[in-house]
Amino acid sequence: MEVVDLTPRLSENEEQAKADMLEDWTRVHERILSGELKGFAYTTCCRNGDVSNGWSGFNCRSDLSFGISLLNTRYHNACLDI
């Protein structure tokens, strides 16, 4: 298994954030259509403060769990500027 850390986006404004999210989602969508991905996990945050999360895939539970743990660590380190 290879672990690839994707570069986070630090958008400067709302319009740039929309463009960045759409570009990232398009890349994921293309990878799903090509058959490269067997699963993914996600979380979203909404303007009204709602937060949601989930996952989808086949035969990838332990891999997704590991990936979610890595993301959690990377995100918290970024929040703490570590």
Buried (B, 14 or more C-beta within 10 A) or exposed (E): EEEEEEEEEEEEEEEEEEEBEEEBEEEBEEEBEEEEBEBBBEEEEEEEEEEEEEBEBEEBEEBBEEBBEEBEEBEEEEEEEE
